[in-house]
Amino acid sequence: MKVKSTDFHLENNTSNQGATDSLSLYSSMTTNDILRRLRYAFDFKDERMQELFASGGINLTKEDVKYILFKDYYDGFREASQEELAAFLNGLINVKRGKRDGPQPAPEKELTNNIILRKLKIAMNWQDEDILETLMLGDMRFGKHELSALFRKITHPHHRYCKDQLIRKLLVGMHIRYRPKDSKSIEEILD
């Protein structure tokens, strides 16, 4: 059973309310899984990954990047922190959309799937329809109203928490969308 990296918010929170605002404690998605799948979707080489981390505010060595991208059963595997994933996503935004003027945002220490989804939306310059199309490519049907609930403020009565399955299917859809010639079956991508 895999645990930790995407236990966003809950690692040190034992309240019942906290359990609903993060990923499951026994989540099958890890920060490393997300990084590997994004790397694969865009066919980034190790050097490019290193540049994206640096652009987002965290400098990693080539070896660090290599160990983060290893599967967890390889010697040398290193678990990516939530802050490292946030830095990578910030770097992806900087590269895809350009750096914003003024000081760059510091990578978040804790992430939720909602934040990951928002960062991917910004990086890819997606509208809601683009996200829905990408989810369809990943074999997930999702409504526009359901999607808008994921982007609402946490205090809004209709706010919803993004689950691992949506992030997983979005990453599968991104792979199909951005590497169509190299598309594998959904089962192969999810392995």
Wavefront OBJ file of the C-alpha trace (Angstrom):
o trace
v 0.000 0.000 0.000
v 1.411 3.371 -1.020
v 1.125 6.278 1.338
v 2.485 9.743 1.918
v 3.496 12.025 -0.930
v 0.001 13.005 -1.913
v -1.423 12.860 1.586
v -1.680 16.563 1.058
v -2.754 18.360 4.221
v -3.278 15.270 6.305
v 0.180 14.099 7.218
v -0.030 15.863 10.585
v -3.756 16.556 10.776
v -5.950 14.118 12.624
v -9.215 16.048 12.728
v -12.203 14.587 10.936
v -12.802 17.813 9.021
v -9.265 17.677 7.642
v -9.892 14.238 6.197
v -12.274 15.700 3.638
v -10.007 18.474 2.402
v -7.120 16.413 1.184
v -6.263 13.264 -0.589
v -6.873 9.976 1.079
v -4.280 8.794 3.575
v -4.023 5.633 1.528
v -3.839 7.325 -1.820
v -2.394 5.505 -4.767
v -1.149 8.742 -6.378
v 2.162 10.096 -5.152
v 4.002 13.277 -5.984
v 6.482 11.095 -7.854
v 3.669 9.557 -9.933
v 2.452 13.014 -10.928
v 5.959 14.147 -11.876
v 6.620 10.970 -13.892
v 3.328 11.246 -15.756
v 3.851 14.925 -16.579
v 7.356 14.156 -17.767
v 6.037 11.416 -19.994
v 3.129 13.488 -21.339
v 5.495 16.235 -22.492
v 8.515 14.019 -23.224
v 10.762 16.080 -20.932
v 14.368 14.961 -20.547
v 16.116 15.056 -17.148
v 17.785 18.381 -17.975
v 14.444 19.962 -18.851
v 12.917 18.655 -15.615
v 15.836 20.172 -13.705
v 15.233 23.539 -15.446
v 11.532 23.441 -14.547
v 12.288 22.784 -10.876
v 14.787 25.669 -10.896
v 12.337 27.996 -12.623
v 9.848 27.188 -9.876
v 12.273 28.019 -7.100
v 13.976 24.760 -6.117
v 17.389 23.775 -7.442
v 17.858 20.038 -7.735
v 20.892 18.183 -8.996
v 20.620 15.933 -12.018
v 20.889 12.956 -9.658
v 18.040 14.256 -7.474
v 15.812 14.527 -10.539
v 16.813 11.036 -11.640
v 16.047 9.536 -8.203
v 12.701 11.328 -7.974
v 11.688 9.913 -11.355
v 12.629 6.340 -10.428
v 9.858 3.920 -9.563
v 9.738 3.271 -5.820
v 11.210 -0.225 -6.098
v 14.525 0.977 -7.622
v 17.621 1.557 -5.517
v 18.167 5.265 -5.114
v 14.460 6.129 -5.290
v 13.704 9.377 -3.496
v 10.250 10.577 -2.599
v 9.474 14.031 -3.988
v 8.144 16.476 -1.433
v 4.961 18.433 -1.978
v 7.092 21.572 -2.096
v 9.166 20.070 -4.931
v 6.020 19.199 -6.883
v 4.729 22.748 -6.320
v 8.043 24.156 -7.568
v 7.876 21.960 -10.674
v 4.316 23.089 -11.426
v 5.315 26.741 -10.864
v 8.212 26.188 -13.282
v 5.820 24.653 -15.809
v 3.654 27.782 -15.517
v 6.722 30.009 -15.985
v 7.831 28.131 -19.096
v 4.412 27.700 -20.707
v 2.954 31.121 -19.848
v 6.005 33.228 -19.050
v 7.178 34.531 -15.711
v 4.992 37.141 -14.150
v 6.416 40.510 -13.215
v 7.658 41.045 -9.704
v 8.687 38.432 -7.191
v 7.937 34.844 -8.108
v 5.589 32.912 -5.815
v 7.296 30.544 -3.408
v 6.362 26.894 -3.853
v 3.637 25.787 -1.464
v 4.703 23.522 1.379
v 1.417 21.617 1.196
v -0.720 20.863 -1.844
v -4.182 19.562 -2.515
v -5.418 18.051 -5.747
v -7.452 21.241 -6.226
v -4.229 23.283 -6.224
v -2.550 20.846 -8.614
v -5.528 21.077 -10.968
v -5.482 24.891 -10.803
v -1.741 25.000 -11.546
v -2.150 22.679 -14.533
v -5.039 24.813 -15.790
v -2.893 27.948 -15.559
v 0.188 26.329 -17.104
v -1.728 24.952 -20.058
v -3.833 28.110 -20.452
v -6.909 25.898 -20.417
v -10.526 26.907 -20.358
v -13.044 24.585 -18.700
v -13.829 22.964 -22.059
v -10.158 22.060 -22.542
v -10.049 20.309 -19.167
v -13.285 18.452 -19.909
v -11.954 17.329 -23.323
v -8.717 16.143 -21.731
v -10.648 14.229 -19.089
v -12.725 12.613 -21.862
v -9.496 11.479 -23.524
v -8.586 9.927 -20.170
v -11.951 8.116 -20.192
v -13.658 10.238 -17.538
v -16.948 12.002 -17.988
v -17.270 15.135 -15.920
v -19.742 18.016 -16.016
v -18.944 21.701 -16.295
v -20.741 22.463 -13.019
v -18.824 19.696 -11.250
v -15.590 21.134 -12.599
v -16.386 24.700 -11.532
v -16.997 23.436 -7.976
v -13.356 22.290 -7.861
v -12.138 25.841 -8.483
v -14.343 27.558 -5.902
v -12.956 28.960 -2.675
v -12.819 26.420 0.089
v -15.333 28.471 2.094
v -17.899 28.434 -0.716
v -20.848 26.143 0.064
v -20.557 24.399 -3.320
v -16.781 23.822 -3.177
v -15.768 20.229 -3.888
v -12.517 18.421 -3.248
v -10.658 17.025 -6.228
v -9.995 13.316 -5.924
v -7.001 11.316 -7.084
v -9.018 9.683 -9.851
v -9.620 13.023 -11.575
v -5.911 13.935 -11.480
v -5.004 10.460 -12.712
v -7.470 10.603 -15.617
v -6.393 14.153 -16.468
v -2.765 13.024 -16.688
v -3.783 10.102 -18.913
v -5.728 12.528 -21.108
v -2.733 14.876 -21.257
v -0.561 11.999 -22.443
v -3.032 11.162 -25.213
v -3.513 14.833 -26.116
v 0.137 15.858 -26.229
v 1.752 12.604 -27.393
v -0.872 11.089 -29.711
v 1.636 9.169 -31.866
v 2.983 7.502 -28.759
v -0.391 6.702 -27.203
v -0.719 3.465 -25.334
v -3.830 1.955 -23.922
v -5.203 3.603 -20.787
v -4.303 0.491 -18.773
v -0.649 0.724 -19.872
v -0.474 4.419 -18.972
v -1.977 3.839 -15.525
v 0.608 1.156 -14.665
l 1 2 3 4 5 6 7 8 9 10 11 12 13 14 15 16 17 18 19 20 21 22 23 24 25 26 27 28 29 30 31 32 33 34 35 36 37 38 39 40 41 42 43 44 45 46 47 48 49 50 51 52 53 54 55 56 57 58 59 60 61 62 63 64 65 66 67 68 69 70 71 72 73 74 75 76 77 78 79 80 81 82 83 84 85 86 87 88 89 90 91 92 93 94 95 96 97 98 99 100 101 102 103 104 105 106 107 108 109 110 111 112 113 114 115 116 117 118 119 120 121 122 123 124 125 126 127 128 129 130 131 132 133 134 135 136 137 138 139 140 141 142 143 144 145 146 147 148 149 150 151 152 153 154 155 156 157 158 159 160 161 162 163 164 165 166 167 168 169 170 171 172 173 174 175 176 177 178 179 180 181 182 183 184 185 186 187 188 189 190 191
